[in-house]
Amino acid sequence: MSQEATMDTAAAVRRARFGKLPERIRREDMMEEVQSGPTGAVNTSPDETAAYRTFSCLALDMGL
């Protein structure tokens, strides 16, 4: 058996086992544009301790 016949047989076996790849999805189909609105993450509280609950930094997390 020649090398080419072996490769064709291997390709046929692979195609029979796994089928073919799905069609590619275009980038435009993967993204959706949505109108942004006001977020609830804005801290409007005058209490300064509330800012520590809303905003975090590594030094505060480590207790430094």
PDBQT receptor file of N, H, CA, C and O in Angstrom, charges set to zero:
ATOM      1  N   MET A   1       0.837  -1.174   0.000  1.00  0.00    +0.000 N 
ATOM      2  CA  MET A   1       0.000   0.000   0.000  1.00  0.00    +0.000 C 
ATOM      3  C   MET A   1       0.882   1.238   0.000  1.00  0.00    +0.000 C 
ATOM      4  O   MET A   1       1.878   1.302   0.721  1.00  0.00    +0.000 OA
ATOM      5  N   SER A   2       0.517   2.208  -0.801  1.00  0.00    +0.000 N 
ATOM      6  H   SER A   2      -0.292   2.157  -1.387  1.00  0.00    +0.000 HD
ATOM      7  CA  SER A   2       1.341   3.405  -0.893  1.00  0.00    +0.000 C 
ATOM      8  C   SER A   2       0.975   4.390   0.215  1.00  0.00    +0.000 C 
ATOM      9  O   SER A   2      -0.049   4.257   0.885  1.00  0.00    +0.000 OA
ATOM     10  N   GLN A   3       1.837   5.371   0.382  1.00  0.00    +0.000 N 
ATOM     11  H   GLN A   3       2.669   5.479  -0.162  1.00  0.00    +0.000 HD
ATOM     12  CA  GLN A   3       1.639   6.399   1.427  1.00  0.00    +0.000 C 
ATOM     13  C   GLN A   3       0.352   7.186   1.161  1.00  0.00    +0.000 C 
ATOM     14  O   GLN A   3      -0.392   7.495   2.092  1.00  0.00    +0.000 OA
ATOM     15  N   GLU A   4       0.096   7.505  -0.097  1.00  0.00    +0.000 N 
ATOM     16  H   GLU A   4       0.701   7.254  -0.852  1.00  0.00    +0.000 HD
ATOM     17  CA  GLU A   4      -1.094   8.298  -0.445  1.00  0.00    +0.000 C 
ATOM     18  C   GLU A   4      -2.375   7.524  -0.167  1.00  0.00    +0.000 C 
ATOM     19  O   GLU A   4      -3.347   8.103   0.317  1.00  0.00    +0.000 OA
ATOM     20  N   ALA A   5      -2.397   6.250  -0.458  1.00  0.00    +0.000 N 
ATOM     21  H   ALA A   5      -1.607   5.780  -0.851  1.00  0.00    +0.000 HD
ATOM     22  CA  ALA A   5      -3.580   5.423  -0.211  1.00  0.00    +0.000 C 
ATOM     23  C   ALA A   5      -3.832   5.302   1.287  1.00  0.00    +0.000 C 
ATOM     24  O   ALA A   5      -4.981   5.300   1.728  1.00  0.00    +0.000 OA
ATOM     25  N   THR A   6      -2.752   5.200   2.074  1.00  0.00    +0.000 N 
ATOM     26  H   THR A   6      -1.818   5.201   1.715  1.00  0.00    +0.000 HD
ATOM     27  CA  THR A   6      -2.889   5.111   3.527  1.00  0.00    +0.000 C 
ATOM     28  C   THR A   6      -3.465   6.404   4.092  1.00  0.00    +0.000 C 
ATOM     29  O   THR A   6      -4.308   6.379   4.988  1.00  0.00    +0.000 OA
ATOM     30  N   MET A   7      -2.996   7.546   3.554  1.00  0.00    +0.000 N 
ATOM     31  H   MET A   7      -2.311   7.566   2.826  1.00  0.00    +0.000 HD
ATOM     32  CA  MET A   7      -3.513   8.840   4.022  1.00  0.00    +0.000 C 
ATOM     33  C   MET A   7      -4.966   9.015   3.634  1.00  0.00    +0.000 C 
ATOM     34  O   MET A   7      -5.747   9.562   4.412  1.00  0.00    +0.000 OA
ATOM     35  N   ASP A   8      -5.357   8.556   2.428  1.00  0.00    +0.000 N 
ATOM     36  H   ASP A   8      -4.723   8.111   1.796  1.00  0.00    +0.000 HD
ATOM     37  CA  ASP A   8      -6.753   8.663   2.019  1.00  0.00    +0.000 C 
ATOM     38  C   ASP A   8      -7.641   7.784   2.897  1.00  0.00    +0.000 C 
ATOM     39  O   ASP A   8      -8.752   8.174   3.255  1.00  0.00    +0.000 OA
ATOM     40  N   THR A   9      -7.148   6.607   3.236  1.00  0.00    +0.000 N 
ATOM     41  H   THR A   9      -6.245   6.290   2.945  1.00  0.00    +0.000 HD
ATOM     42  CA  THR A   9      -7.905   5.711   4.097  1.00  0.00    +0.000 C 
ATOM     43  C   THR A   9      -8.047   6.308   5.494  1.00  0.00    +0.000 C 
ATOM     44  O   THR A   9      -9.124   6.253   6.088  1.00  0.00    +0.000 OA
ATOM     45  N   ALA A  10      -6.968   6.875   6.017  1.00  0.00    +0.000 N 
ATOM     46  H   ALA A  10      -6.093   6.920   5.535  1.00  0.00    +0.000 HD
ATOM     47  CA  ALA A  10      -7.020   7.498   7.341  1.00  0.00    +0.000 C 
ATOM     48  C   ALA A  10      -7.979   8.686   7.336  1.00  0.00    +0.000 C 
ATOM     49  O   ALA A  10      -8.718   8.891   8.300  1.00  0.00    +0.000 OA
ATOM     50  N   ALA A  11      -7.971   9.463   6.262  1.00  0.00    +0.000 N 
ATOM     51  H   ALA A  11      -7.372   9.296   5.479  1.00  0.00    +0.000 HD
ATOM     52  CA  ALA A  11      -8.882  10.604   6.171  1.00  0.00    +0.000 C 
ATOM     53  C   ALA A  11     -10.329  10.134   6.101  1.00  0.00    +0.000 C 
ATOM     54  O   ALA A  11     -11.213  10.753   6.693  1.00  0.00    +0.000 OA
ATOM     55  N   ALA A  12     -10.574   9.044   5.382  1.00  0.00    +0.000 N 
ATOM     56  H   ALA A  12      -9.856   8.541   4.902  1.00  0.00    +0.000 HD
ATOM     57  CA  ALA A  12     -11.933   8.511   5.282  1.00  0.00    +0.000 C 
ATOM     58  C   ALA A  12     -12.410   7.992   6.633  1.00  0.00    +0.000 C 
ATOM     59  O   ALA A  12     -13.567   8.196   7.000  1.00  0.00    +0.000 OA
ATOM     60  N   VAL A  13     -11.538   7.328   7.371  1.00  0.00    +0.000 N 
ATOM     61  H   VAL A  13     -10.598   7.162   7.073  1.00  0.00    +0.000 HD
ATOM     62  CA  VAL A  13     -11.894   6.817   8.700  1.00  0.00    +0.000 C 
ATOM     63  C   VAL A  13     -12.182   7.977   9.642  1.00  0.00    +0.000 C 
ATOM     64  O   VAL A  13     -13.152   7.932  10.398  1.00  0.00    +0.000 OA
ATOM     65  N   ARG A  14     -11.351   9.015   9.604  1.00  0.00    +0.000 N 
ATOM     66  H   ARG A  14     -10.564   9.051   8.989  1.00  0.00    +0.000 HD
ATOM     67  CA  ARG A  14     -11.535  10.187  10.459  1.00  0.00    +0.000 C 
ATOM     68  C   ARG A  14     -12.844  10.888  10.124  1.00  0.00    +0.000 C 
ATOM     69  O   ARG A  14     -13.580  11.290  11.025  1.00  0.00    +0.000 OA
ATOM     70  N   ARG A  15     -13.142  11.039   8.826  1.00  0.00    +0.000 N 
ATOM     71  H   ARG A  15     -12.544  10.712   8.094  1.00  0.00    +0.000 HD
ATOM     72  CA  ARG A  15     -14.385  11.687   8.408  1.00  0.00    +0.000 C 
ATOM     73  C   ARG A  15     -15.595  10.874   8.842  1.00  0.00    +0.000 C 
ATOM     74  O   ARG A  15     -16.612  11.440   9.245  1.00  0.00    +0.000 OA
ATOM     75  N   ALA A  16     -15.495   9.556   8.763  1.00  0.00    +0.000 N 
ATOM     76  H   ALA A  16     -14.669   9.096   8.435  1.00  0.00    +0.000 HD
ATOM     77  CA  ALA A  16     -16.614   8.699   9.171  1.00  0.00    +0.000 C 
ATOM     78  C   ALA A  16     -16.832   8.774  10.681  1.00  0.00    +0.000 C 
ATOM     79  O   ALA A  16     -17.967   8.711  11.152  1.00  0.00    +0.000 OA
ATOM     80  N   ARG A  17     -15.743   8.907  11.435  1.00  0.00    +0.000 N 
ATOM     81  H   ARG A  17     -14.821   8.958  11.052  1.00  0.00    +0.000 HD
ATOM     82  CA  ARG A  17     -15.875   8.928  12.891  1.00  0.00    +0.000 C 
ATOM     83  C   ARG A  17     -16.359  10.279  13.403  1.00  0.00    +0.000 C 
ATOM     84  O   ARG A  17     -17.256  10.342  14.245  1.00  0.00    +0.000 OA
ATOM     85  N   PHE A  18     -15.767  11.362  12.896  1.00  0.00    +0.000 N 
ATOM     86  H   PHE A  18     -15.040  11.311  12.212  1.00  0.00    +0.000 HD
ATOM     87  CA  PHE A  18     -16.049  12.687  13.445  1.00  0.00    +0.000 C 
ATOM     88  C   PHE A  18     -16.955  13.539  12.581  1.00  0.00    +0.000 C 
ATOM     89  O   PHE A  18     -17.458  14.555  13.058  1.00  0.00    +0.000 OA
ATOM     90  N   GLY A  19     -17.182  13.177  11.352  1.00  0.00    +0.000 N 
ATOM     91  H   GLY A  19     -16.773  12.351  10.964  1.00  0.00    +0.000 HD
ATOM     92  CA  GLY A  19     -17.996  13.991  10.463  1.00  0.00    +0.000 C 
ATOM     93  C   GLY A  19     -17.213  15.199  10.002  1.00  0.00    +0.000 C 
ATOM     94  O   GLY A  19     -15.985  15.150   9.937  1.00  0.00    +0.000 OA
ATOM     95  N   LYS A  20     -17.893  16.277   9.682  1.00  0.00    +0.000 N 
ATOM     96  H   LYS A  20     -18.891  16.317   9.735  1.00  0.00    +0.000 HD
ATOM     97  CA  LYS A  20     -17.192  17.484   9.245  1.00  0.00    +0.000 C 
ATOM     98  C   LYS A  20     -17.358  18.584  10.280  1.00  0.00    +0.000 C 
ATOM     99  O   LYS A  20     -18.251  18.538  11.126  1.00  0.00    +0.000 OA
ATOM    100  N   LEU A  21     -16.490  19.560  10.197  1.00  0.00    +0.000 N 
ATOM    101  H   LEU A  21     -15.764  19.597   9.510  1.00  0.00    +0.000 HD
ATOM    102  CA  LEU A  21     -16.540  20.684  11.116  1.00  0.00    +0.000 C 
ATOM    103  C   LEU A  21     -17.772  21.537  10.843  1.00  0.00    +0.000 C 
ATOM    104  O   LEU A  21     -18.228  21.613   9.702  1.00  0.00    +0.000 OA
ATOM    105  N   PRO A  22     -18.315  22.176  11.871  1.00  0.00    +0.000 N 
ATOM    106  CA  PRO A  22     -19.451  23.080  11.641  1.00  0.00    +0.000 C 
ATOM    107  C   PRO A  22     -18.996  24.308  10.867  1.00  0.00    +0.000 C 
ATOM    108  O   PRO A  22     -17.809  24.631  10.825  1.00  0.00    +0.000 OA
ATOM    109  N   GLU A  23     -19.940  24.970  10.271  1.00  0.00    +0.000 N 
ATOM    110  H   GLU A  23     -20.904  24.708  10.305  1.00  0.00    +0.000 HD
ATOM    111  CA  GLU A  23     -19.641  26.185   9.510  1.00  0.00    +0.000 C 
ATOM    112  C   GLU A  23     -19.105  27.254  10.455  1.00  0.00    +0.000 C 
ATOM    113  O   GLU A  23     -19.478  27.301  11.628  1.00  0.00    +0.000 OA
ATOM    114  N   ARG A  24     -18.243  28.096   9.945  1.00  0.00    +0.000 N 
ATOM    115  H   ARG A  24     -17.941  28.057   8.993  1.00  0.00    +0.000 HD
ATOM    116  CA  ARG A  24     -17.697  29.188  10.755  1.00  0.00    +0.000 C 
ATOM    117  C   ARG A  24     -18.784  30.212  11.067  1.00  0.00    +0.000 C 
ATOM    118  O   ARG A  24     -19.684  30.454  10.263  1.00  0.00    +0.000 OA
ATOM    119  N   ILE A  25     -18.678  30.800  12.244  1.00  0.00    +0.000 N 
ATOM    120  H   ILE A  25     -17.946  30.603  12.897  1.00  0.00    +0.000 HD
ATOM    121  CA  ILE A  25     -19.619  31.835  12.658  1.00  0.00    +0.000 C 
ATOM    122  C   ILE A  25     -18.947  33.174  12.424  1.00  0.00    +0.000 C 
ATOM    123  O   ILE A  25     -17.816  33.393  12.856  1.00  0.00    +0.000 OA
ATOM    124  N   ARG A  26     -19.644  34.067  11.740  1.00  0.00    +0.000 N 
ATOM    125  H   ARG A  26     -20.563  33.888  11.389  1.00  0.00    +0.000 HD
ATOM    126  CA  ARG A  26     -19.075  35.381  11.465  1.00  0.00    +0.000 C 
ATOM    127  C   ARG A  26     -19.010  36.198  12.746  1.00  0.00    +0.000 C 
ATOM    128  O   ARG A  26     -19.821  36.020  13.655  1.00  0.00    +0.000 OA
ATOM    129  N   ARG A  27     -18.031  37.100  12.805  1.00  0.00    +0.000 N 
ATOM    130  H   ARG A  27     -17.372  37.245  12.067  1.00  0.00    +0.000 HD
ATOM    131  CA  ARG A  27     -17.855  37.949  13.987  1.00  0.00    +0.000 C 
ATOM    132  C   ARG A  27     -19.097  38.794  14.238  1.00  0.00    +0.000 C 
ATOM    133  O   ARG A  27     -19.468  39.017  15.391  1.00  0.00    +0.000 OA
ATOM    134  N   GLU A  28     -19.735  39.258  13.192  1.00  0.00    +0.000 N 
ATOM    135  H   GLU A  28     -19.434  39.077  12.256  1.00  0.00    +0.000 HD
ATOM    136  CA  GLU A  28     -20.940  40.092  13.350  1.00  0.00    +0.000 C 
ATOM    137  C   GLU A  28     -22.075  39.306  14.004  1.00  0.00    +0.000 C 
ATOM    138  O   GLU A  28     -22.908  39.880  14.705  1.00  0.00    +0.000 OA
ATOM    139  N   ASP A  29     -22.104  37.998  13.773  1.00  0.00    +0.000 N 
ATOM    140  H   ASP A  29     -21.427  37.532  13.204  1.00  0.00    +0.000 HD
ATOM    141  CA  ASP A  29     -23.157  37.173  14.364  1.00  0.00    +0.000 C 
ATOM    142  C   ASP A  29     -22.894  36.858  15.833  1.00  0.00    +0.000 C 
ATOM    143  O   ASP A  29     -23.811  36.469  16.556  1.00  0.00    +0.000 OA
ATOM    144  N   MET A  30     -21.648  37.022  16.280  1.00  0.00    +0.000 N 
ATOM    145  H   MET A  30     -20.903  37.337  15.693  1.00  0.00    +0.000 HD
ATOM    146  CA  MET A  30     -21.309  36.713  17.672  1.00  0.00    +0.000 C 
ATOM    147  C   MET A  30     -21.477  37.915  18.594  1.00  0.00    +0.000 C 
ATOM    148  O   MET A  30     -21.493  37.751  19.814  1.00  0.00    +0.000 OA
ATOM    149  N   MET A  31     -21.601  39.106  18.044  1.00  0.00    +0.000 N 
ATOM    150  H   MET A  31     -21.588  39.239  17.053  1.00  0.00    +0.000 HD
ATOM    151  CA  MET A  31     -21.694  40.310  18.878  1.00  0.00    +0.000 C 
ATOM    152  C   MET A  31     -23.091  40.896  18.786  1.00  0.00    +0.000 C 
ATOM    153  O   MET A  31     -23.767  40.784  17.763  1.00  0.00    +0.000 OA
ATOM    154  N   GLU A  32     -23.499  41.512  19.860  1.00  0.00    +0.000 N 
ATOM    155  H   GLU A  32     -22.950  41.603  20.690  1.00  0.00    +0.000 HD
ATOM    156  CA  GLU A  32     -24.793  42.169  19.897  1.00  0.00    +0.000 C 
ATOM    157  C   GLU A  32     -24.598  43.560  20.488  1.00  0.00    +0.000 C 
ATOM    158  O   GLU A  32     -23.994  43.715  21.550  1.00  0.00    +0.000 OA
ATOM    159  N   GLU A  33     -25.104  44.548  19.807  1.00  0.00    +0.000 N 
ATOM    160  H   GLU A  33     -25.595  44.423  18.944  1.00  0.00    +0.000 HD
ATOM    161  CA  GLU A  33     -25.001  45.913  20.307  1.00  0.00    +0.000 C 
ATOM    162  C   GLU A  33     -26.246  46.233  21.117  1.00  0.00    +0.000 C 
ATOM    163  O   GLU A  33     -27.372  46.055  20.655  1.00  0.00    +0.000 OA
ATOM    164  N   VAL A  34     -26.019  46.710  22.337  1.00  0.00    +0.000 N 
ATOM    165  H   VAL A  34     -25.104  46.855  22.712  1.00  0.00    +0.000 HD
ATOM    166  CA  VAL A  34     -27.116  47.022  23.248  1.00  0.00    +0.000 C 
ATOM    167  C   VAL A  34     -26.914  48.440  23.756  1.00  0.00    +0.000 C 
ATOM    168  O   VAL A  34     -25.794  48.839  24.077  1.00  0.00    +0.000 OA
ATOM    169  N   GLN A  35     -27.978  49.181  23.827  1.00  0.00    +0.000 N 
ATOM    170  H   GLN A  35     -28.888  48.856  23.567  1.00  0.00    +0.000 HD
ATOM    171  CA  GLN A  35     -27.927  50.536  24.354  1.00  0.00    +0.000 C 
ATOM    172  C   GLN A  35     -27.590  50.472  25.836  1.00  0.00    +0.000 C 
ATOM    173  O   GLN A  35     -28.277  49.790  26.597  1.00  0.00    +0.000 OA
ATOM    174  N   SER A  36     -26.554  51.164  26.250  1.00  0.00    +0.000 N 
ATOM    175  H   SER A  36     -25.996  51.718  25.632  1.00  0.00    +0.000 HD
ATOM    176  CA  SER A  36     -26.182  51.146  27.658  1.00  0.00    +0.000 C 
ATOM    177  C   SER A  36     -27.014  52.162  28.432  1.00  0.00    +0.000 C 
ATOM    178  O   SER A  36     -27.423  53.197  27.906  1.00  0.00    +0.000 OA
ATOM    179  N   GLY A  37     -27.245  51.836  29.675  1.00  0.00    +0.000 N 
ATOM    180  H   GLY A  37     -26.913  50.996  30.102  1.00  0.00    +0.000 HD
ATOM    181  CA  GLY A  37     -28.018  52.717  30.531  1.00  0.00    +0.000 C 
ATOM    182  C   GLY A  37     -27.271  52.964  31.818  1.00  0.00    +0.000 C 
ATOM    183  O   GLY A  37     -26.126  52.533  31.961  1.00  0.00    +0.000 OA
ATOM    184  N   PRO A  38     -27.883  53.638  32.744  1.00  0.00    +0.000 N 
ATOM    185  CA  PRO A  38     -27.212  53.885  34.026  1.00  0.00    +0.000 C 
ATOM    186  C   PRO A  38     -27.007  52.565  34.769  1.00  0.00    +0.000 C 
ATOM    187  O   PRO A  38     -27.853  51.672  34.721  1.00  0.00    +0.000 OA
ATOM    188  N   THR A  39     -25.889  52.463  35.445  1.00  0.00    +0.000 N 
ATOM    189  H   THR A  39     -25.202  53.188  35.483  1.00  0.00    +0.000 HD
ATOM    190  CA  THR A  39     -25.587  51.248  36.186  1.00  0.00    +0.000 C 
ATOM    191  C   THR A  39     -25.891  51.445  37.656  1.00  0.00    +0.000 C 
ATOM    192  O   THR A  39     -25.952  52.577  38.136  1.00  0.00    +0.000 OA
ATOM    193  N   GLY A  40     -26.081  50.353  38.371  1.00  0.00    +0.000 N 
ATOM    194  H   GLY A  40     -26.032  49.433  37.981  1.00  0.00    +0.000 HD
ATOM    195  CA  GLY A  40     -26.376  50.423  39.797  1.00  0.00    +0.000 C 
ATOM    196  C   GLY A  40     -25.116  50.404  40.642  1.00  0.00    +0.000 C 
ATOM    197  O   GLY A  40     -25.205  50.426  41.870  1.00  0.00    +0.000 OA
ATOM    198  N   ALA A  41     -23.922  50.363  40.009  1.00  0.00    +0.000 N 
ATOM    199  H   ALA A  41     -23.849  50.345  39.012  1.00  0.00    +0.000 HD
ATOM    200  CA  ALA A  41     -22.677  50.251  40.757  1.00  0.00    +0.000 C 
ATOM    201  C   ALA A  41     -22.125  51.604  41.199  1.00  0.00    +0.000 C 
ATOM    202  O   ALA A  41     -21.081  51.658  41.849  1.00  0.00    +0.000 OA
ATOM    203  N   VAL A  42     -22.798  52.680  40.861  1.00  0.00    +0.000 N 
ATOM    204  H   VAL A  42     -23.646  52.636  40.333  1.00  0.00    +0.000 HD
ATOM    205  CA  VAL A  42     -22.317  54.006  41.240  1.00  0.00    +0.000 C 
ATOM    206  C   VAL A  42     -22.628  54.240  42.711  1.00  0.00    +0.000 C 
ATOM    207  O   VAL A  42     -23.764  54.060  43.151  1.00  0.00    +0.000 OA
ATOM    208  N   ASN A  43     -21.618  54.639  43.463  1.00  0.00    +0.000 N 
ATOM    209  H   ASN A  43     -20.696  54.786  43.105  1.00  0.00    +0.000 HD
ATOM    210  CA  ASN A  43     -21.783  54.863  44.893  1.00  0.00    +0.000 C 
ATOM    211  C   ASN A  43     -22.265  56.295  45.107  1.00  0.00    +0.000 C 
ATOM    212  O   ASN A  43     -21.495  57.241  44.941  1.00  0.00    +0.000 OA
ATOM    213  N   THR A  44     -23.522  56.456  45.470  1.00  0.00    +0.000 N 
ATOM    214  H   THR A  44     -24.147  55.687  45.605  1.00  0.00    +0.000 HD
ATOM    215  CA  THR A  44     -24.073  57.792  45.722  1.00  0.00    +0.000 C 
ATOM    216  C   THR A  44     -24.189  58.077  47.209  1.00  0.00    +0.000 C 
ATOM    217  O   THR A  44     -24.688  59.131  47.604  1.00  0.00    +0.000 OA
ATOM    218  N   SER A  45     -23.733  57.148  48.032  1.00  0.00    +0.000 N 
ATOM    219  H   SER A  45     -23.328  56.292  47.711  1.00  0.00    +0.000 HD
ATOM    220  CA  SER A  45     -23.834  57.303  49.473  1.00  0.00    +0.000 C 
ATOM    221  C   SER A  45     -22.760  58.258  49.984  1.00  0.00    +0.000 C 
ATOM    222  O   SER A  45     -21.606  58.147  49.572  1.00  0.00    +0.000 OA
ATOM    223  N   PRO A  46     -23.103  59.190  50.866  1.00  0.00    +0.000 N 
ATOM    224  CA  PRO A  46     -22.083  60.071  51.421  1.00  0.00    +0.000 C 
ATOM    225  C   PRO A  46     -21.236  59.378  52.487  1.00  0.00    +0.000 C 
ATOM    226  O   PRO A  46     -20.225  59.923  52.930  1.00  0.00    +0.000 OA
ATOM    227  N   ASP A  47     -21.645  58.184  52.898  1.00  0.00    +0.000 N 
ATOM    228  H   ASP A  47     -22.466  57.741  52.538  1.00  0.00    +0.000 HD
ATOM    229  CA  ASP A  47     -20.920  57.444  53.915  1.00  0.00    +0.000 C 
ATOM    230  C   ASP A  47     -19.601  56.925  53.328  1.00  0.00    +0.000 C 
ATOM    231  O   ASP A  47     -19.614  56.174  52.353  1.00  0.00    +0.000 OA
ATOM    232  N   GLU A  48     -18.467  57.320  53.915  1.00  0.00    +0.000 N 
ATOM    233  H   GLU A  48     -18.457  57.930  54.708  1.00  0.00    +0.000 HD
ATOM    234  CA  GLU A  48     -17.173  56.930  53.383  1.00  0.00    +0.000 C 
ATOM    235  C   GLU A  48     -16.887  55.447  53.574  1.00  0.00    +0.000 C 
ATOM    236  O   GLU A  48     -16.141  54.865  52.786  1.00  0.00    +0.000 OA
ATOM    237  N   THR A  49     -17.451  54.827  54.584  1.00  0.00    +0.000 N 
ATOM    238  H   THR A  49     -18.057  55.300  55.224  1.00  0.00    +0.000 HD
ATOM    239  CA  THR A  49     -17.201  53.399  54.795  1.00  0.00    +0.000 C 
ATOM    240  C   THR A  49     -17.897  52.555  53.735  1.00  0.00    +0.000 C 
ATOM    241  O   THR A  49     -17.485  51.425  53.470  1.00  0.00    +0.000 OA
ATOM    242  N   ALA A  50     -18.948  53.096  53.128  1.00  0.00    +0.000 N 
ATOM    243  H   ALA A  50     -19.282  54.014  53.343  1.00  0.00    +0.000 HD
ATOM    244  CA  ALA A  50     -19.629  52.363  52.064  1.00  0.00    +0.000 C 
ATOM    245  C   ALA A  50     -18.741  52.239  50.838  1.00  0.00    +0.000 C 
ATOM    246  O   ALA A  50     -18.899  51.300  50.056  1.00  0.00    +0.000 OA
ATOM    247  N   ALA A  51     -17.812  53.166  50.655  1.00  0.00    +0.000 N 
ATOM    248  H   ALA A  51     -17.684  53.928  51.290  1.00  0.00    +0.000 HD
ATOM    249  CA  ALA A  51     -16.914  53.099  49.510  1.00  0.00    +0.000 C 
ATOM    250  C   ALA A  51     -16.011  51.885  49.604  1.00  0.00    +0.000 C 
ATOM    251  O   ALA A  51     -15.646  51.312  48.577  1.00  0.00    +0.000 OA
ATOM    252  N   TYR A  52     -15.640  51.476  50.818  1.00  0.00    +0.000 N 
ATOM    253  H   TYR A  52     -15.936  51.942  51.652  1.00  0.00    +0.000 HD
ATOM    254  CA  TYR A  52     -14.796  50.296  50.971  1.00  0.00    +0.000 C 
ATOM    255  C   TYR A  52     -15.540  49.021  50.580  1.00  0.00    +0.000 C 
ATOM    256  O   TYR A  52     -14.919  48.056  50.136  1.00  0.00    +0.000 OA
ATOM    257  N   ARG A  53     -16.833  49.009  50.735  1.00  0.00    +0.000 N 
ATOM    258  H   ARG A  53     -17.338  49.793  51.096  1.00  0.00    +0.000 HD
ATOM    259  CA  ARG A  53     -17.606  47.837  50.336  1.00  0.00    +0.000 C 
ATOM    260  C   ARG A  53     -17.786  47.793  48.831  1.00  0.00    +0.000 C 
ATOM    261  O   ARG A  53     -17.859  46.713  48.245  1.00  0.00    +0.000 OA
ATOM    262  N   THR A  54     -17.858  48.957  48.197  1.00  0.00    +0.000 N 
ATOM    263  H   THR A  54     -17.798  49.835  48.672  1.00  0.00    +0.000 HD
ATOM    264  CA  THR A  54     -18.096  49.022  46.761  1.00  0.00    +0.000 C 
ATOM    265  C   THR A  54     -16.801  48.884  45.979  1.00  0.00    +0.000 C 
ATOM    266  O   THR A  54     -16.752  48.128  45.009  1.00  0.00    +0.000 OA
ATOM    267  N   PHE A  55     -15.760  49.588  46.371  1.00  0.00    +0.000 N 
ATOM    268  H   PHE A  55     -15.800  50.202  47.159  1.00  0.00    +0.000 HD
ATOM    269  CA  PHE A  55     -14.492  49.584  45.663  1.00  0.00    +0.000 C 
ATOM    270  C   PHE A  55     -13.460  48.830  46.504  1.00  0.00    +0.000 C 
ATOM    271  O   PHE A  55     -13.374  49.014  47.718  1.00  0.00    +0.000 OA
ATOM    272  N   SER A  56     -12.692  47.992  45.845  1.00  0.00    +0.000 N 
ATOM    273  H   SER A  56     -12.762  47.843  44.858  1.00  0.00    +0.000 HD
ATOM    274  CA  SER A  56     -11.737  47.162  46.556  1.00  0.00    +0.000 C 
ATOM    275  C   SER A  56     -10.356  47.345  45.921  1.00  0.00    +0.000 C 
ATOM    276  O   SER A  56     -10.245  47.627  44.728  1.00  0.00    +0.000 OA
ATOM    277  N   CYS A  57      -9.330  47.185  46.712  1.00  0.00    +0.000 N 
ATOM    278  H   CYS A  57      -9.420  46.956  47.681  1.00  0.00    +0.000 HD
ATOM    279  CA  CYS A  57      -7.965  47.193  46.185  1.00  0.00    +0.000 C 
ATOM    280  C   CYS A  57      -7.180  46.110  46.901  1.00  0.00    +0.000 C 
ATOM    281  O   CYS A  57      -7.573  45.659  47.977  1.00  0.00    +0.000 OA
ATOM    282  N   LEU A  58      -6.079  45.697  46.311  1.00  0.00    +0.000 N 
ATOM    283  H   LEU A  58      -5.759  46.064  45.438  1.00  0.00    +0.000 HD
ATOM    284  CA  LEU A  58      -5.310  44.595  46.843  1.00  0.00    +0.000 C 
ATOM    285  C   LEU A  58      -4.764  44.896  48.231  1.00  0.00    +0.000 C 
ATOM    286  O   LEU A  58      -4.767  44.018  49.094  1.00  0.00    +0.000 OA
ATOM    287  N   ALA A  59      -4.292  46.126  48.466  1.00  0.00    +0.000 N 
ATOM    288  H   ALA A  59      -4.290  46.839  47.765  1.00  0.00    +0.000 HD
ATOM    289  CA  ALA A  59      -3.748  46.480  49.775  1.00  0.00    +0.000 C 
ATOM    290  C   ALA A  59      -4.811  46.359  50.856  1.00  0.00    +0.000 C 
ATOM    291  O   ALA A  59      -4.510  45.879  51.949  1.00  0.00    +0.000 OA
ATOM    292  N   LEU A  60      -6.026  46.772  50.594  1.00  0.00    +0.000 N 
ATOM    293  H   LEU A  60      -6.271  47.163  49.707  1.00  0.00    +0.000 HD
ATOM    294  CA  LEU A  60      -7.097  46.647  51.573  1.00  0.00    +0.000 C 
ATOM    295  C   LEU A  60      -7.465  45.184  51.794  1.00  0.00    +0.000 C 
ATOM    296  O   LEU A  60      -7.728  44.770  52.923  1.00  0.00    +0.000 OA
ATOM    297  N   ASP A  61      -7.483  44.399  50.711  1.00  0.00    +0.000 N 
ATOM    298  H   ASP A  61      -7.270  44.735  49.794  1.00  0.00    +0.000 HD
ATOM    299  CA  ASP A  61      -7.809  42.989  50.838  1.00  0.00    +0.000 C 
ATOM    300  C   ASP A  61      -6.784  42.246  51.686  1.00  0.00    +0.000 C 
ATOM    301  O   ASP A  61      -7.133  41.316  52.412  1.00  0.00    +0.000 OA
ATOM    302  N   MET A  62      -5.518  42.655  51.595  1.00  0.00    +0.000 N 
ATOM    303  H   MET A  62      -5.235  43.411  51.005  1.00  0.00    +0.000 HD
ATOM    304  CA  MET A  62      -4.466  42.006  52.351  1.00  0.00    +0.000 C 
ATOM    305  C   MET A  62      -4.360  42.540  53.767  1.00  0.00    +0.000 C 
ATOM    306  O   MET A  62      -3.622  41.990  54.585  1.00  0.00    +0.000 OA
ATOM    307  N   GLY A  63      -5.086  43.602  54.064  1.00  0.00    +0.000 N 
ATOM    308  H   GLY A  63      -5.685  44.049  53.400  1.00  0.00    +0.000 HD
ATOM    309  CA  GLY A  63      -5.052  44.180  55.397  1.00  0.00    +0.000 C 
ATOM    310  C   GLY A  63      -3.887  45.091  55.646  1.00  0.00    +0.000 C 
ATOM    311  O   GLY A  63      -3.506  45.308  56.796  1.00  0.00    +0.000 OA
ATOM    312  N   LEU A  64      -3.311  45.628  54.602  1.00  0.00    +0.000 N 
ATOM    313  H   LEU A  64      -3.620  45.452  53.668  1.00  0.00    +0.000 HD
ATOM    314  CA  LEU A  64      -2.150  46.520  54.752  1.00  0.00    +0.000 C 
ATOM    315  C   LEU A  64      -2.588  47.937  55.011  1.00  0.00    +0.000 C 
ATOM    316  O   LEU A  64      -1.748  48.825  55.163  1.00  0.00    +0.000 OA
TER     317      LEU A  64
